[in-house]
Amino acid sequence: MPYRRRRRDRGQVAIEYLGFLPILLVVAMAAVQLGLIAYTAQQAGTAARAGARSASLDRGAGPACAAAVSAWLADGTDCGAAEGGDTVTVTATVDIPSIVPGWDFGPARKTATMPLDH
């Protein structure tokens, strides 16, 4: 009798694992996506600071802003500068990549202000 019971249960673990696998994949993809969101926000902050530093030295914000971002994020990067009195403010906008089609998080925006170097 014990022998029969063992044969009937054979493969049960594999079936349970296959049922749980989609949940594990979704959790893993969500973790990777959260990492991408954090990395993109960090890159936007770096781009804004680099652009503001360059604009404060009268070199323009655009080239420094784009150069400060990782190459694979550079195509979705946009920087705008605005002078106000003795300061320049640069806002960097970087598109957040999505690893799952249909998940859209919009862009990450960061702003940096630096004093003008006259």
Phi and psi restraints in degrees (range 20) as a CNS / XPLOR table:
assign (resid 1 and name C) (resid 2 and name N)
       (resid 2 and name CA) (resid 2 and name C) 1.0 -59.3 20.0 2
assign (resid 2 and name N) (resid 2 and name CA)
       (resid 2 and name C) (resid 3 and name N) 1.0 -32.9 20.0 2
assign (resid 2 and name C) (resid 3 and name N)
       (resid 3 and name CA) (resid 3 and name C) 1.0 -63.3 20.0 2
assign (resid 3 and name N) (resid 3 and name CA)
       (resid 3 and name C) (resid 4 and name N) 1.0 -41.7 20.0 2
assign (resid 3 and name C) (resid 4 and name N)
       (resid 4 and name CA) (resid 4 and name C) 1.0 -64.6 20.0 2
assign (resid 4 and name N) (resid 4 and name CA)
       (resid 4 and name C) (resid 5 and name N) 1.0 -42.1 20.0 2
assign (resid 4 and name C) (resid 5 and name N)
       (resid 5 and name CA) (resid 5 and name C) 1.0 -61.6 20.0 2
assign (resid 5 and name N) (resid 5 and name CA)
       (resid 5 and name C) (resid 6 and name N) 1.0 -40.2 20.0 2
assign (resid 5 and name C) (resid 6 and name N)
       (resid 6 and name CA) (resid 6 and name C) 1.0 -64.8 20.0 2
assign (resid 6 and name N) (resid 6 and name CA)
       (resid 6 and name C) (resid 7 and name N) 1.0 -39.5 20.0 2
assign (resid 6 and name C) (resid 7 and name N)
       (resid 7 and name CA) (resid 7 and name C) 1.0 -66.1 20.0 2
assign (resid 7 and name N) (resid 7 and name CA)
       (resid 7 and name C) (resid 8 and name N) 1.0 -37.6 20.0 2
assign (resid 7 and name C) (resid 8 and name N)
       (resid 8 and name CA) (resid 8 and name C) 1.0 -68.7 20.0 2
assign (resid 8 and name N) (resid 8 and name CA)
       (resid 8 and name C) (resid 9 and name N) 1.0 -32.5 20.0 2
assign (resid 8 and name C) (resid 9 and name N)
       (resid 9 and name CA) (resid 9 and name C) 1.0 -82.8 20.0 2
assign (resid 9 and name N) (resid 9 and name CA)
       (resid 9 and name C) (resid 10 and name N) 1.0 -6.6 20.0 2
assign (resid 9 and name C) (resid 10 and name N)
       (resid 10 and name CA) (resid 10 and name C) 1.0 -62.2 20.0 2
assign (resid 10 and name N) (resid 10 and name CA)
       (resid 10 and name C) (resid 11 and name N) 1.0 129.3 20.0 2
assign (resid 10 and name C) (resid 11 and name N)
       (resid 11 and name CA) (resid 11 and name C) 1.0 90.7 20.0 2
assign (resid 11 and name N) (resid 11 and name CA)
       (resid 11 and name C) (resid 12 and name N) 1.0 -3.3 20.0 2
assign (resid 11 and name C) (resid 12 and name N)
       (resid 12 and name CA) (resid 12 and name C) 1.0 -63.6 20.0 2
assign (resid 12 and name N) (resid 12 and name CA)
       (resid 12 and name C) (resid 13 and name N) 1.0 -40.7 20.0 2
assign (resid 12 and name C) (resid 13 and name N)
       (resid 13 and name CA) (resid 13 and name C) 1.0 -63.6 20.0 2
assign (resid 13 and name N) (resid 13 and name CA)
       (resid 13 and name C) (resid 14 and name N) 1.0 -39.3 20.0 2
assign (resid 13 and name C) (resid 14 and name N)
       (resid 14 and name CA) (resid 14 and name C) 1.0 -64.1 20.0 2
assign (resid 14 and name N) (resid 14 and name CA)
       (resid 14 and name C) (resid 15 and name N) 1.0 -41.0 20.0 2
assign (resid 14 and name C) (resid 15 and name N)
       (resid 15 and name CA) (resid 15 and name C) 1.0 -65.9 20.0 2
assign (resid 15 and name N) (resid 15 and name CA)
       (resid 15 and name C) (resid 16 and name N) 1.0 -43.2 20.0 2
assign (resid 15 and name C) (resid 16 and name N)
       (resid 16 and name CA) (resid 16 and name C) 1.0 -63.6 20.0 2
assign (resid 16 and name N) (resid 16 and name CA)
       (resid 16 and name C) (resid 17 and name N) 1.0 -39.7 20.0 2
assign (resid 16 and name C) (resid 17 and name N)
       (resid 17 and name CA) (resid 17 and name C) 1.0 -64.2 20.0 2
assign (resid 17 and name N) (resid 17 and name CA)
       (resid 17 and name C) (resid 18 and name N) 1.0 -43.4 20.0 2
assign (resid 17 and name C) (resid 18 and name N)
       (resid 18 and name CA) (resid 18 and name C) 1.0 -64.0 20.0 2
assign (resid 18 and name N) (resid 18 and name CA)
       (resid 18 and name C) (resid 19 and name N) 1.0 -33.4 20.0 2
assign (resid 18 and name C) (resid 19 and name N)
       (resid 19 and name CA) (resid 19 and name C) 1.0 -71.2 20.0 2
assign (resid 19 and name N) (resid 19 and name CA)
       (resid 19 and name C) (resid 20 and name N) 1.0 -31.0 20.0 2
assign (resid 19 and name C) (resid 20 and name N)
       (resid 20 and name CA) (resid 20 and name C) 1.0 -88.6 20.0 2
assign (resid 20 and name N) (resid 20 and name CA)
       (resid 20 and name C) (resid 21 and name N) 1.0 -17.8 20.0 2
assign (resid 20 and name C) (resid 21 and name N)
       (resid 21 and name CA) (resid 21 and name C) 1.0 -57.8 20.0 2
assign (resid 21 and name N) (resid 21 and name CA)
       (resid 21 and name C) (resid 22 and name N) 1.0 -44.1 20.0 2
assign (resid 21 and name C) (resid 22 and name N)
       (resid 22 and name CA) (resid 22 and name C) 1.0 -60.0 20.0 2
assign (resid 22 and name N) (resid 22 and name CA)
       (resid 22 and name C) (resid 23 and name N) 1.0 -36.5 20.0 2
assign (resid 22 and name C) (resid 23 and name N)
       (resid 23 and name CA) (resid 23 and name C) 1.0 -65.9 20.0 2
assign (resid 23 and name N) (resid 23 and name CA)
       (resid 23 and name C) (resid 24 and name N) 1.0 -42.7 20.0 2
assign (resid 23 and name C) (resid 24 and name N)
       (resid 24 and name CA) (resid 24 and name C) 1.0 -62.0 20.0 2
assign (resid 24 and name N) (resid 24 and name CA)
       (resid 24 and name C) (resid 25 and name N) 1.0 -39.8 20.0 2
assign (resid 24 and name C) (resid 25 and name N)
       (resid 25 and name CA) (resid 25 and name C) 1.0 -65.4 20.0 2
assign (resid 25 and name N) (resid 25 and name CA)
       (resid 25 and name C) (resid 26 and name N) 1.0 -42.6 20.0 2
assign (resid 25 and name C) (resid 26 and name N)
       (resid 26 and name CA) (resid 26 and name C) 1.0 -64.2 20.0 2
assign (resid 26 and name N) (resid 26 and name CA)
       (resid 26 and name C) (resid 27 and name N) 1.0 -42.1 20.0 2
assign (resid 26 and name C) (resid 27 and name N)
       (resid 27 and name CA) (resid 27 and name C) 1.0 -64.1 20.0 2
assign (resid 27 and name N) (resid 27 and name CA)
       (resid 27 and name C) (resid 28 and name N) 1.0 -42.2 20.0 2
assign (resid 27 and name C) (resid 28 and name N)
       (resid 28 and name CA) (resid 28 and name C) 1.0 -64.6 20.0 2
assign (resid 28 and name N) (resid 28 and name CA)
       (resid 28 and name C) (resid 29 and name N) 1.0 -42.6 20.0 2
assign (resid 28 and name C) (resid 29 and name N)
       (resid 29 and name CA) (resid 29 and name C) 1.0 -66.2 20.0 2
assign (resid 29 and name N) (resid 29 and name CA)
       (resid 29 and name C) (resid 30 and name N) 1.0 -37.5 20.0 2
assign (resid 29 and name C) (resid 30 and name N)
       (resid 30 and name CA) (resid 30 and name C) 1.0 -65.4 20.0 2
assign (resid 30 and name N) (resid 30 and name CA)
       (resid 30 and name C) (resid 31 and name N) 1.0 -38.5 20.0 2
assign (resid 30 and name C) (resid 31 and name N)
       (resid 31 and name CA) (resid 31 and name C) 1.0 -65.6 20.0 2
assign (resid 31 and name N) (resid 31 and name CA)
       (resid 31 and name C) (resid 32 and name N) 1.0 -42.3 20.0 2
assign (resid 31 and name C) (resid 32 and name N)
       (resid 32 and name CA) (resid 32 and name C) 1.0 -64.7 20.0 2
assign (resid 32 and name N) (resid 32 and name CA)
       (resid 32 and name C) (resid 33 and name N) 1.0 -40.7 20.0 2
assign (resid 32 and name C) (resid 33 and name N)
       (resid 33 and name CA) (resid 33 and name C) 1.0 -63.8 20.0 2
assign (resid 33 and name N) (resid 33 and name CA)
       (resid 33 and name C) (resid 34 and name N) 1.0 -41.6 20.0 2
assign (resid 33 and name C) (resid 34 and name N)
       (resid 34 and name CA) (resid 34 and name C) 1.0 -62.3 20.0 2
assign (resid 34 and name N) (resid 34 and name CA)
       (resid 34 and name C) (resid 35 and name N) 1.0 -38.9 20.0 2
assign (resid 34 and name C) (resid 35 and name N)
       (resid 35 and name CA) (resid 35 and name C) 1.0 -62.6 20.0 2
assign (resid 35 and name N) (resid 35 and name CA)
       (resid 35 and name C) (resid 36 and name N) 1.0 -41.3 20.0 2
assign (resid 35 and name C) (resid 36 and name N)
       (resid 36 and name CA) (resid 36 and name C) 1.0 -64.0 20.0 2
assign (resid 36 and name N) (resid 36 and name CA)
       (resid 36 and name C) (resid 37 and name N) 1.0 -39.3 20.0 2
assign (resid 36 and name C) (resid 37 and name N)
       (resid 37 and name CA) (resid 37 and name C) 1.0 -63.5 20.0 2
assign (resid 37 and name N) (resid 37 and name CA)
       (resid 37 and name C) (resid 38 and name N) 1.0 -45.9 20.0 2
assign (resid 37 and name C) (resid 38 and name N)
       (resid 38 and name CA) (resid 38 and name C) 1.0 -64.3 20.0 2
assign (resid 38 and name N) (resid 38 and name CA)
       (resid 38 and name C) (resid 39 and name N) 1.0 -42.2 20.0 2
assign (resid 38 and name C) (resid 39 and name N)
       (resid 39 and name CA) (resid 39 and name C) 1.0 -64.3 20.0 2
assign (resid 39 and name N) (resid 39 and name CA)
       (resid 39 and name C) (resid 40 and name N) 1.0 -42.3 20.0 2
assign (resid 39 and name C) (resid 40 and name N)
       (resid 40 and name CA) (resid 40 and name C) 1.0 -65.3 20.0 2
assign (resid 40 and name N) (resid 40 and name CA)
       (resid 40 and name C) (resid 41 and name N) 1.0 -40.0 20.0 2
assign (resid 40 and name C) (resid 41 and name N)
       (resid 41 and name CA) (resid 41 and name C) 1.0 -63.7 20.0 2
assign (resid 41 and name N) (resid 41 and name CA)
       (resid 41 and name C) (resid 42 and name N) 1.0 -40.1 20.0 2
assign (resid 41 and name C) (resid 42 and name N)
       (resid 42 and name CA) (resid 42 and name C) 1.0 -64.0 20.0 2
assign (resid 42 and name N) (resid 42 and name CA)
       (resid 42 and name C) (resid 43 and name N) 1.0 -41.8 20.0 2
assign (resid 42 and name C) (resid 43 and name N)
       (resid 43 and name CA) (resid 43 and name C) 1.0 -65.0 20.0 2
assign (resid 43 and name N) (resid 43 and name CA)
       (resid 43 and name C) (resid 44 and name N) 1.0 -37.7 20.0 2
assign (resid 43 and name C) (resid 44 and name N)
       (resid 44 and name CA) (resid 44 and name C) 1.0 -64.1 20.0 2
assign (resid 44 and name N) (resid 44 and name CA)
       (resid 44 and name C) (resid 45 and name N) 1.0 -40.5 20.0 2
assign (resid 44 and name C) (resid 45 and name N)
       (resid 45 and name CA) (resid 45 and name C) 1.0 -63.8 20.0 2
assign (resid 45 and name N) (resid 45 and name CA)
       (resid 45 and name C) (resid 46 and name N) 1.0 -41.9 20.0 2
assign (resid 45 and name C) (resid 46 and name N)
       (resid 46 and name CA) (resid 46 and name C) 1.0 -63.2 20.0 2
assign (resid 46 and name N) (resid 46 and name CA)
       (resid 46 and name C) (resid 47 and name N) 1.0 -42.9 20.0 2
assign (resid 46 and name C) (resid 47 and name N)
       (resid 47 and name CA) (resid 47 and name C) 1.0 -64.1 20.0 2
assign (resid 47 and name N) (resid 47 and name CA)
       (resid 47 and name C) (resid 48 and name N) 1.0 -41.9 20.0 2
assign (resid 47 and name C) (resid 48 and name N)
       (resid 48 and name CA) (resid 48 and name C) 1.0 -63.5 20.0 2
assign (resid 48 and name N) (resid 48 and name CA)
       (resid 48 and name C) (resid 49 and name N) 1.0 -44.0 20.0 2
assign (resid 48 and name C) (resid 49 and name N)
       (resid 49 and name CA) (resid 49 and name C) 1.0 -64.9 20.0 2
assign (resid 49 and name N) (resid 49 and name CA)
       (resid 49 and name C) (resid 50 and name N) 1.0 -43.3 20.0 2
assign (resid 49 and name C) (resid 50 and name N)
       (resid 50 and name CA) (resid 50 and name C) 1.0 -65.0 20.0 2
assign (resid 50 and name N) (resid 50 and name CA)
       (resid 50 and name C) (resid 51 and name N) 1.0 -41.0 20.0 2
assign (resid 50 and name C) (resid 51 and name N)
       (resid 51 and name CA) (resid 51 and name C) 1.0 -65.6 20.0 2
assign (resid 51 and name N) (resid 51 and name CA)
       (resid 51 and name C) (resid 52 and name N) 1.0 -41.1 20.0 2
assign (resid 51 and name C) (resid 52 and name N)
       (resid 52 and name CA) (resid 52 and name C) 1.0 -67.0 20.0 2
assign (resid 52 and name N) (resid 52 and name CA)
       (resid 52 and name C) (resid 53 and name N) 1.0 -40.1 20.0 2
assign (resid 52 and name C) (resid 53 and name N)
       (resid 53 and name CA) (resid 53 and name C) 1.0 -62.0 20.0 2
assign (resid 53 and name N) (resid 53 and name CA)
       (resid 53 and name C) (resid 54 and name N) 1.0 -44.6 20.0 2
assign (resid 53 and name C) (resid 54 and name N)
       (resid 54 and name CA) (resid 54 and name C) 1.0 -67.4 20.0 2
assign (resid 54 and name N) (resid 54 and name CA)
       (resid 54 and name C) (resid 55 and name N) 1.0 -42.5 20.0 2
assign (resid 54 and name C) (resid 55 and name N)
       (resid 55 and name CA) (resid 55 and name C) 1.0 -66.7 20.0 2
assign (resid 55 and name N) (resid 55 and name CA)
       (resid 55 and name C) (resid 56 and name N) 1.0 -32.1 20.0 2
assign (resid 55 and name C) (resid 56 and name N)
       (resid 56 and name CA) (resid 56 and name C) 1.0 -68.6 20.0 2
assign (resid 56 and name N) (resid 56 and name CA)
       (resid 56 and name C) (resid 57 and name N) 1.0 -21.0 20.0 2
assign (resid 56 and name C) (resid 57 and name N)
       (resid 57 and name CA) (resid 57 and name C) 1.0 -98.6 20.0 2
assign (resid 57 and name N) (resid 57 and name CA)
       (resid 57 and name C) (resid 58 and name N) 1.0 13.4 20.0 2
assign (resid 57 and name C) (resid 58 and name N)
       (resid 58 and name CA) (resid 58 and name C) 1.0 64.0 20.0 2
assign (resid 58 and name N) (resid 58 and name CA)
       (resid 58 and name C) (resid 59 and name N) 1.0 33.8 20.0 2
assign (resid 58 and name C) (resid 59 and name N)
       (resid 59 and name CA) (resid 59 and name C) 1.0 -107.4 20.0 2
assign (resid 59 and name N) (resid 59 and name CA)
       (resid 59 and name C) (resid 60 and name N) 1.0 -1.1 20.0 2
assign (resid 59 and name C) (resid 60 and name N)
       (resid 60 and name CA) (resid 60 and name C) 1.0 86.0 20.0 2
assign (resid 60 and name N) (resid 60 and name CA)
       (resid 60 and name C) (resid 61 and name N) 1.0 146.4 20.0 2
assign (resid 60 and name C) (resid 61 and name N)
       (resid 61 and name CA) (resid 61 and name C) 1.0 -87.9 20.0 2
assign (resid 61 and name N) (resid 61 and name CA)
       (resid 61 and name C) (resid 62 and name N) 1.0 -32.5 20.0 2
assign (resid 61 and name C) (resid 62 and name N)
       (resid 62 and name CA) (resid 62 and name C) 1.0 -55.4 20.0 2
assign (resid 62 and name N) (resid 62 and name CA)
       (resid 62 and name C) (resid 63 and name N) 1.0 -57.3 20.0 2
assign (resid 62 and name C) (resid 63 and name N)
       (resid 63 and name CA) (resid 63 and name C) 1.0 -61.5 20.0 2
assign (resid 63 and name N) (resid 63 and name CA)
       (resid 63 and name C) (resid 64 and name N) 1.0 -42.6 20.0 2
assign (resid 63 and name C) (resid 64 and name N)
       (resid 64 and name CA) (resid 64 and name C) 1.0 -67.8 20.0 2
assign (resid 64 and name N) (resid 64 and name CA)
       (resid 64 and name C) (resid 65 and name N) 1.0 -36.3 20.0 2
assign (resid 64 and name C) (resid 65 and name N)
       (resid 65 and name CA) (resid 65 and name C) 1.0 -64.6 20.0 2
assign (resid 65 and name N) (resid 65 and name CA)
       (resid 65 and name C) (resid 66 and name N) 1.0 -47.6 20.0 2
assign (resid 65 and name C) (resid 66 and name N)
       (resid 66 and name CA) (resid 66 and name C) 1.0 -67.9 20.0 2
assign (resid 66 and name N) (resid 66 and name CA)
       (resid 66 and name C) (resid 67 and name N) 1.0 -34.9 20.0 2
assign (resid 66 and name C) (resid 67 and name N)
       (resid 67 and name CA) (resid 67 and name C) 1.0 -71.5 20.0 2
assign (resid 67 and name N) (resid 67 and name CA)
       (resid 67 and name C) (resid 68 and name N) 1.0 -22.7 20.0 2
assign (resid 67 and name C) (resid 68 and name N)
       (resid 68 and name CA) (resid 68 and name C) 1.0 -80.7 20.0 2
assign (resid 68 and name N) (resid 68 and name CA)
       (resid 68 and name C) (resid 69 and name N) 1.0 -11.2 20.0 2
assign (resid 68 and name C) (resid 69 and name N)
       (resid 69 and name CA) (resid 69 and name C) 1.0 -98.0 20.0 2
assign (resid 69 and name N) (resid 69 and name CA)
       (resid 69 and name C) (resid 70 and name N) 1.0 146.8 20.0 2
assign (resid 69 and name C) (resid 70 and name N)
       (resid 70 and name CA) (resid 70 and name C) 1.0 -54.2 20.0 2
assign (resid 70 and name N) (resid 70 and name CA)
       (resid 70 and name C) (resid 71 and name N) 1.0 146.0 20.0 2
assign (resid 70 and name C) (resid 71 and name N)
       (resid 71 and name CA) (resid 71 and name C) 1.0 -55.7 20.0 2
assign (resid 71 and name N) (resid 71 and name CA)
       (resid 71 and name C) (resid 72 and name N) 1.0 -39.1 20.0 2
assign (resid 71 and name C) (resid 72 and name N)
       (resid 72 and name CA) (resid 72 and name C) 1.0 -76.3 20.0 2
assign (resid 72 and name N) (resid 72 and name CA)
       (resid 72 and name C) (resid 73 and name N) 1.0 -9.0 20.0 2
assign (resid 72 and name C) (resid 73 and name N)
       (resid 73 and name CA) (resid 73 and name C) 1.0 -105.4 20.0 2
assign (resid 73 and name N) (resid 73 and name CA)
       (resid 73 and name C) (resid 74 and name N) 1.0 -10.3 20.0 2
assign (resid 73 and name C) (resid 74 and name N)
       (resid 74 and name CA) (resid 74 and name C) 1.0 -62.9 20.0 2
assign (resid 74 and name N) (resid 74 and name CA)
       (resid 74 and name C) (resid 75 and name N) 1.0 -33.7 20.0 2
assign (resid 74 and name C) (resid 75 and name N)
       (resid 75 and name CA) (resid 75 and name C) 1.0 -64.6 20.0 2
assign (resid 75 and name N) (resid 75 and name CA)
       (resid 75 and name C) (resid 76 and name N) 1.0 -30.1 20.0 2
assign (resid 75 and name C) (resid 76 and name N)
       (resid 76 and name CA) (resid 76 and name C) 1.0 -98.5 20.0 2
assign (resid 76 and name N) (resid 76 and name CA)
       (resid 76 and name C) (resid 77 and name N) 1.0 23.4 20.0 2
assign (resid 76 and name C) (resid 77 and name N)
       (resid 77 and name CA) (resid 77 and name C) 1.0 -106.8 20.0 2
assign (resid 77 and name N) (resid 77 and name CA)
       (resid 77 and name C) (resid 78 and name N) 1.0 136.2 20.0 2
assign (resid 77 and name C) (resid 78 and name N)
       (resid 78 and name CA) (resid 78 and name C) 1.0 -138.9 20.0 2
assign (resid 78 and name N) (resid 78 and name CA)
       (resid 78 and name C) (resid 79 and name N) 1.0 136.0 20.0 2
assign (resid 78 and name C) (resid 79 and name N)
       (resid 79 and name CA) (resid 79 and name C) 1.0 -128.1 20.0 2
assign (resid 79 and name N) (resid 79 and name CA)
       (resid 79 and name C) (resid 80 and name N) 1.0 136.9 20.0 2
assign (resid 79 and name C) (resid 80 and name N)
       (resid 80 and name CA) (resid 80 and name C) 1.0 -126.4 20.0 2
assign (resid 80 and name N) (resid 80 and name CA)
       (resid 80 and name C) (resid 81 and name N) 1.0 138.0 20.0 2
assign (resid 80 and name C) (resid 81 and name N)
       (resid 81 and name CA) (resid 81 and name C) 1.0 -116.7 20.0 2
assign (resid 81 and name N) (resid 81 and name CA)
       (resid 81 and name C) (resid 82 and name N) 1.0 144.9 20.0 2
assign (resid 81 and name C) (resid 82 and name N)
       (resid 82 and name CA) (resid 82 and name C) 1.0 -139.8 20.0 2
assign (resid 82 and name N) (resid 82 and name CA)
       (resid 82 and name C) (resid 83 and name N) 1.0 127.1 20.0 2
assign (resid 82 and name C) (resid 83 and name N)
       (resid 83 and name CA) (resid 83 and name C) 1.0 -93.4 20.0 2
assign (resid 83 and name N) (resid 83 and name CA)
       (resid 83 and name C) (resid 84 and name N) 1.0 142.3 20.0 2
assign (resid 83 and name C) (resid 84 and name N)
       (resid 84 and name CA) (resid 84 and name C) 1.0 -146.7 20.0 2
assign (resid 84 and name N) (resid 84 and name CA)
       (resid 84 and name C) (resid 85 and name N) 1.0 99.1 20.0 2
assign (resid 84 and name C) (resid 85 and name N)
       (resid 85 and name CA) (resid 85 and name C) 1.0 70.3 20.0 2
assign (resid 85 and name N) (resid 85 and name CA)
       (resid 85 and name C) (resid 86 and name N) 1.0 -117.3 20.0 2
assign (resid 85 and name C) (resid 86 and name N)
       (resid 86 and name CA) (resid 86 and name C) 1.0 -100.8 20.0 2
assign (resid 86 and name N) (resid 86 and name CA)
       (resid 86 and name C) (resid 87 and name N) 1.0 14.1 20.0 2
assign (resid 86 and name C) (resid 87 and name N)
       (resid 87 and name CA) (resid 87 and name C) 1.0 -130.4 20.0 2
assign (resid 87 and name N) (resid 87 and name CA)
       (resid 87 and name C) (resid 88 and name N) 1.0 161.5 20.0 2
assign (resid 87 and name C) (resid 88 and name N)
       (resid 88 and name CA) (resid 88 and name C) 1.0 -127.1 20.0 2
assign (resid 88 and name N) (resid 88 and name CA)
       (resid 88 and name C) (resid 89 and name N) 1.0 136.1 20.0 2
assign (resid 88 and name C) (resid 89 and name N)
       (resid 89 and name CA) (resid 89 and name C) 1.0 -117.7 20.0 2
assign (resid 89 and name N) (resid 89 and name CA)
       (resid 89 and name C) (resid 90 and name N) 1.0 127.9 20.0 2
assign (resid 89 and name C) (resid 90 and name N)
       (resid 90 and name CA) (resid 90 and name C) 1.0 -117.7 20.0 2
assign (resid 90 and name N) (resid 90 and name CA)
       (resid 90 and name C) (resid 91 and name N) 1.0 132.2 20.0 2
assign (resid 90 and name C) (resid 91 and name N)
       (resid 91 and name CA) (resid 91 and name C) 1.0 -112.2 20.0 2
assign (resid 91 and name N) (resid 91 and name CA)
       (resid 91 and name C) (resid 92 and name N) 1.0 120.9 20.0 2
assign (resid 91 and name C) (resid 92 and name N)
       (resid 92 and name CA) (resid 92 and name C) 1.0 -102.6 20.0 2
assign (resid 92 and name N) (resid 92 and name CA)
       (resid 92 and name C) (resid 93 and name N) 1.0 132.8 20.0 2
assign (resid 92 and name C) (resid 93 and name N)
       (resid 93 and name CA) (resid 93 and name C) 1.0 -120.3 20.0 2
assign (resid 93 and name N) (resid 93 and name CA)
       (resid 93 and name C) (resid 94 and name N) 1.0 121.7 20.0 2
assign (resid 93 and name C) (resid 94 and name N)
       (resid 94 and name CA) (resid 94 and name C) 1.0 -124.3 20.0 2
assign (resid 94 and name N) (resid 94 and name CA)
       (resid 94 and name C) (resid 95 and name N) 1.0 126.8 20.0 2
assign (resid 94 and name C) (resid 95 and name N)
       (resid 95 and name CA) (resid 95 and name C) 1.0 -67.1 20.0 2
assign (resid 95 and name N) (resid 95 and name CA)
       (resid 95 and name C) (resid 96 and name N) 1.0 133.0 20.0 2
assign (resid 95 and name C) (resid 96 and name N)
       (resid 96 and name CA) (resid 96 and name C) 1.0 -84.5 20.0 2
assign (resid 96 and name N) (resid 96 and name CA)
       (resid 96 and name C) (resid 97 and name N) 1.0 118.8 20.0 2
assign (resid 96 and name C) (resid 97 and name N)
       (resid 97 and name CA) (resid 97 and name C) 1.0 -69.9 20.0 2
assign (resid 97 and name N) (resid 97 and name CA)
       (resid 97 and name C) (resid 98 and name N) 1.0 149.3 20.0 2
assign (resid 97 and name C) (resid 98 and name N)
       (resid 98 and name CA) (resid 98 and name C) 1.0 -116.9 20.0 2
assign (resid 98 and name N) (resid 98 and name CA)
       (resid 98 and name C) (resid 99 and name N) 1.0 133.2 20.0 2
assign (resid 98 and name C) (resid 99 and name N)
       (resid 99 and name CA) (resid 99 and name C) 1.0 -90.7 20.0 2
assign (resid 99 and name N) (resid 99 and name CA)
       (resid 99 and name C) (resid 100 and name N) 1.0 -13.0 20.0 2
assign (resid 99 and name C) (resid 100 and name N)
       (resid 100 and name CA) (resid 100 and name C) 1.0 -117.8 20.0 2
assign (resid 100 and name N) (resid 100 and name CA)
       (resid 100 and name C) (resid 101 and name N) 1.0 122.6 20.0 2
assign (resid 100 and name C) (resid 101 and name N)
       (resid 101 and name CA) (resid 101 and name C) 1.0 -58.3 20.0 2
assign (resid 101 and name N) (resid 101 and name CA)
       (resid 101 and name C) (resid 102 and name N) 1.0 135.1 20.0 2
assign (resid 101 and name C) (resid 102 and name N)
       (resid 102 and name CA) (resid 102 and name C) 1.0 98.3 20.0 2
assign (resid 102 and name N) (resid 102 and name CA)
       (resid 102 and name C) (resid 103 and name N) 1.0 -19.6 20.0 2
assign (resid 102 and name C) (resid 103 and name N)
       (resid 103 and name CA) (resid 103 and name C) 1.0 -89.0 20.0 2
assign (resid 103 and name N) (resid 103 and name CA)
       (resid 103 and name C) (resid 104 and name N) 1.0 111.3 20.0 2
assign (resid 103 and name C) (resid 104 and name N)
       (resid 104 and name CA) (resid 104 and name C) 1.0 -120.8 20.0 2
assign (resid 104 and name N) (resid 104 and name CA)
       (resid 104 and name C) (resid 105 and name N) 1.0 123.3 20.0 2
assign (resid 104 and name C) (resid 105 and name N)
       (resid 105 and name CA) (resid 105 and name C) 1.0 -108.8 20.0 2
assign (resid 105 and name N) (resid 105 and name CA)
       (resid 105 and name C) (resid 106 and name N) 1.0 0.1 20.0 2
assign (resid 105 and name C) (resid 106 and name N)
       (resid 106 and name CA) (resid 106 and name C) 1.0 72.1 20.0 2
assign (resid 106 and name N) (resid 106 and name CA)
       (resid 106 and name C) (resid 107 and name N) 1.0 -168.6 20.0 2
assign (resid 106 and name C) (resid 107 and name N)
       (resid 107 and name CA) (resid 107 and name C) 1.0 -93.4 20.0 2
assign (resid 107 and name N) (resid 107 and name CA)
       (resid 107 and name C) (resid 108 and name N) 1.0 161.7 20.0 2
assign (resid 107 and name C) (resid 108 and name N)
       (resid 108 and name CA) (resid 108 and name C) 1.0 -96.7 20.0 2
assign (resid 108 and name N) (resid 108 and name CA)
       (resid 108 and name C) (resid 109 and name N) 1.0 132.1 20.0 2
assign (resid 108 and name C) (resid 109 and name N)
       (resid 109 and name CA) (resid 109 and name C) 1.0 -121.7 20.0 2
assign (resid 109 and name N) (resid 109 and name CA)
       (resid 109 and name C) (resid 110 and name N) 1.0 131.0 20.0 2
assign (resid 109 and name C) (resid 110 and name N)
       (resid 110 and name CA) (resid 110 and name C) 1.0 -135.1 20.0 2
assign (resid 110 and name N) (resid 110 and name CA)
       (resid 110 and name C) (resid 111 and name N) 1.0 147.3 20.0 2
assign (resid 110 and name C) (resid 111 and name N)
       (resid 111 and name CA) (resid 111 and name C) 1.0 -124.4 20.0 2
assign (resid 111 and name N) (resid 111 and name CA)
       (resid 111 and name C) (resid 112 and name N) 1.0 142.2 20.0 2
assign (resid 111 and name C) (resid 112 and name N)
       (resid 112 and name CA) (resid 112 and name C) 1.0 -136.0 20.0 2
assign (resid 112 and name N) (resid 112 and name CA)
       (resid 112 and name C) (resid 113 and name N) 1.0 140.1 20.0 2
assign (resid 112 and name C) (resid 113 and name N)
       (resid 113 and name CA) (resid 113 and name C) 1.0 -121.2 20.0 2
assign (resid 113 and name N) (resid 113 and name CA)
       (resid 113 and name C) (resid 114 and name N) 1.0 133.4 20.0 2
assign (resid 113 and name C) (resid 114 and name N)
       (resid 114 and name CA) (resid 114 and name C) 1.0 -131.4 20.0 2
assign (resid 114 and name N) (resid 114 and name CA)
       (resid 114 and name C) (resid 115 and name N) 1.0 150.4 20.0 2
assign (resid 114 and name C) (resid 115 and name N)
       (resid 115 and name CA) (resid 115 and name C) 1.0 -72.7 20.0 2
assign (resid 115 and name N) (resid 115 and name CA)
       (resid 115 and name C) (resid 116 and name N) 1.0 145.3 20.0 2
assign (resid 115 and name C) (resid 116 and name N)
       (resid 116 and name CA) (resid 116 and name C) 1.0 -71.5 20.0 2
assign (resid 116 and name N) (resid 116 and name CA)
       (resid 116 and name C) (resid 117 and name N) 1.0 137.9 20.0 2
assign (resid 116 and name C) (resid 117 and name N)
       (resid 117 and name CA) (resid 117 and name C) 1.0 -99.9 20.0 2
assign (resid 117 and name N) (resid 117 and name CA)
       (resid 117 and name C) (resid 118 and name N) 1.0 100.9 20.0 2
